[in-house]
Amino acid sequence: MSFLIDAFEPAFMQRALIGGLIAVIATSLVGTWIVLRGLAFLGDALAHGVIPGVALAVLWGFNPALGAFLSALVMSGLVTMVSNRTAVRDDTAIGLLFVGMLALGVTIISKTGSFKTDVTVVLFGDSLGITSTDIRNQIIYTSIVVLCTVLLYRPFLALTFNEMKAQTLGMSPRLSQAALLALLSLAIVASFQAIGTLLVFGLLVAPPATATLLVKKVPLIMIVSILVGFIAVISGLLISFHYGTAGGATMAGISVLEFFVVMIVQSTYRAFHKNKGKEQTELTQTT
């Protein structure tokens, strides 16, 4: 028990825990739609697309969250523009902008006086350096994500499973897509301080993907995803505190590990019952 109590006794660890749990709520809600719609690559690219905005915020001294959100919106708009105005496929446009925005961000950061420190914080986060102000901002961003998820549930559901039906019901797939990208941007902004822009993709995709192995209904996927993410955050911080590993990377790594553990256990369980069923069938036939 002291293993758990000792880790979360310091105030900075408590803030890291709260910040990580809040980040999980935002990423799990939005990540569910990203996983169900097969937009994981876009989520990854957008997570990197915020880097120029954060870099400019570091260089010019304004709110990094604002810079990240604006940068994500710019990248979303550019992906849409390239896809609509050229014969280039969506994944190619995303790949081009992914590399371009990442390169631009690192170039901007290189102009600051503390390149190594700044680029490390932006890319990998600083979960143990989360402040009370960061947590307040996270609560605001995540509250917006939760509210929009509730209000836009039906359009997102229709967009995910039956786009033609959504149009028949008078819903605009383009507006729903734009709203989803905006929410994705906001979820990334709510999480990058805790886990960094490179690793936020782990919390965005891994918990929802794990949840889809266990449940099928969308609300249940969101709930299970949040629980899976909570386990990853708590376990990651415990390991980080006791063994000196990077907090953000450990949390992201455990979230991915959870997926493979569930997948292996599930596959083993199904194989066992399948073989057991065959044996019972053969026994019945012989008798």
Secondary structure as GFF3:
##gff-version 3
##sequence-region A 1 287
A	DSSP	alpha_helix	2	7	.	.	.	ID=ss1
A	DSSP	alpha_helix	11	36	.	.	.	ID=ss2
A	DSSP	alpha_helix	40	49	.	.	.	ID=ss3
A	DSSP	alpha_helix	51	60	.	.	.	ID=ss4
A	DSSP	alpha_helix	64	85	.	.	.	ID=ss5
A	DSSP	alpha_helix	90	109	.	.	.	ID=ss6
A	DSSP	alpha_helix	115	124	.	.	.	ID=ss7
A	DSSP	three_ten_helix	127	129	.	.	.	ID=ss8
A	DSSP	alpha_helix	132	151	.	.	.	ID=ss9
A	DSSP	alpha_helix	153	161	.	.	.	ID=ss10
A	DSSP	alpha_helix	163	168	.	.	.	ID=ss11
A	DSSP	alpha_helix	173	189	.	.	.	ID=ss12
A	DSSP	alpha_helix	192	195	.	.	.	ID=ss13
A	DSSP	alpha_helix	200	214	.	.	.	ID=ss14
A	DSSP	alpha_helix	218	243	.	.	.	ID=ss15
A	DSSP	alpha_helix	247	286	.	.	.	ID=ss16
###
